[in-house]
């Protein structure tokens, strides 16, 4: 059942959670070892993005009208109640999902891609450079760049470039310049290739390459797909809309669930409900067993990228040198989690659950067959946690309202489910020894 | 720019164009050689579907409330104005598109799939059997069947089964039973395989196989993906909504454009605008050069399927034995066009244009880059015609309102554009000699 979105649900302001936090946050650190400031970020980002990244006082950040008009091309997104899934599970819980997979790119990434392209365009940038795993983020950025007449260049993790080809195809159809990372185009890439010409790449390396190129060019900016404060700020559209839509339907969320890769989708859903958290709402982040930064990581300052070109953030991390085993939801292979999400977890304001990819995919198929929407592998982790909570509600005879985020559709990766049905997907777990080594390798502060 | 859909845009009744026609229609013919009646169709379809197929008097056909609630999960679909494309083309024309690619299946096919599954379910059917090319139709039917707890079995053209695998994957993820056609499961399939074990299959053969199985089972019905009157009836949701949405925005359509495979999407868009046609609106059907039934076919009674198990329809046809060359938009390889669309064309109430697949794909990429939505190869034919009309408006300095149908997104076929960009897609044309032979092979009436 869909709760029809109404125009007024589309916010006029993003929500910055920081002023509402009851604890203090450590600053990000620049390469200099001093707190990250405007001067560290000038070579990477336009001014309004830097201001949003560093903003600690303003709760409400106005959305420029031109940008809001673009959001209105696909937002507000619908809120659904998964009544057929409830029935199948025989749960008394009510399952509500905010569906971002109907955006032009098929994912929530377009929320921040459009904002970053807007600000880059007003800053006079002619190129935006970024890094992507399977391509959901890159596809969104390619669409946003076209809207502003900006050229888009994407360093794509080589294993995805070679195997998860649909993301690459769509970026190329959209006119983006897609480079297999590690590449010969940067000194970072050449360094990696010289030690291993067949290196499969990692998101950490691809980010380093994109940083290097963006920093060396005057006509280009870098765009962040997740992790950073401003990205979550843009993604709060999700939670702000969901809150309005649930309220109008007469329901109060009691459990809120989302998968975490870098944490921007989860933060975007949950932060606008921060008051509800203070009043007892549970917030559950869902991680992959192959890279569970919250559940098994270390809370420390760490680099955002493998080659340590970017800032250091205080976050739950498995170490920037940890390379998780190859799992299907490639975006979830990142070593850290947004500092804001990390801080909430540290303060015990939220929980984390971890699942293997087979547990997730099984749940994704159950959802597809009952609700008629095929989710992405990443969204399937969310669904798995939702199903477990719904079953717990059944056992305890509790009629809870569960709100979750279906952030991406299956466009770019259908073969994972097919391989799973054919028994060709194996579970992958944290490589504990490698994490120990990577944690030893954390920057000394 | 999106015109936000409003709940009231979702019709309470489908529109049957037949009572409004100013000319008479020839009946469909059953295998007996007599006009098709209830008794011929009992073994294939539930009663309400048969009534809808044969209805000639009632203009408005009520949508059952349970079904309308399901439609409300993704309808009304949005109407967009392609302002960025207008700007790129420097055309004074206004380009409006009704976007059906945001449905759960990614295509307009779900409009009739849901209706047919609804009626089959109320008729007690436990299985629905159908035929599909690339899989858009099959995916929609699989979703609809799940909503009603019906098992879905799909004969899929072998060349698509082997090559356009994403449609098959999604049907299987949704739990449908997908059979490569020609198959060993039917006498039709065995006959084709015995003369050519490597036969690539065709939609005509797959329909014959599905007919054969549905007719031989008491617990199963057949579902039609296009061509038939009742399918177009269900698809009139598209035109009814678009009419309301355009009217509210203050515009009157002056040219209306849609690609035709079997004709149901085009009919669904255009028939509700029949009065506008009578008042001078141009309606343009867009065909592929490989199978242009309207432009180069014969107006005659012909079978809907290769093995002549189904009814004969009076329509523009290339002959049921014509097998068009392999083009990418597999659904457009059908030999005939809906009798209703054919009749309008015969009466000169509409036009037809034909394009090669390279002409279409080039336009699809231009649209993707300006509008940010990647269309299906079939929708790209529509876009090509729209661009040509928009350019003509520029030359004539005419500010026309052009309404077109974007019926399907690119989910199931991204590689076609990629192959096109790499120069690996060749134009294919009508095989004229084979059409001459197929026309000679038409049934003698």
Interface residues (C-beta under 8 A of the other chain):
Chain A: X1 X2 X4 X7 X69 X72 X73 X74 X80 X84 X102 X104 X105 X143 X144 X146 X147 X165 X166 X169 X170 X172 X173 X174 X175 X365 X368 X369 X370 X372 X373 X374 X409 X410 X411 X414 X415 X417 X418 X421
Chain B: X1 X2 X4 X7 X69 X72 X73 X74 X80 X84 X102 X104 X105 X143 X144 X146 X147 X165 X166 X169 X170 X172 X173 X174 X175 X365 X368 X369 X370 X372 X373 X374 X409 X410 X411 X414 X415 X417 X418 X421
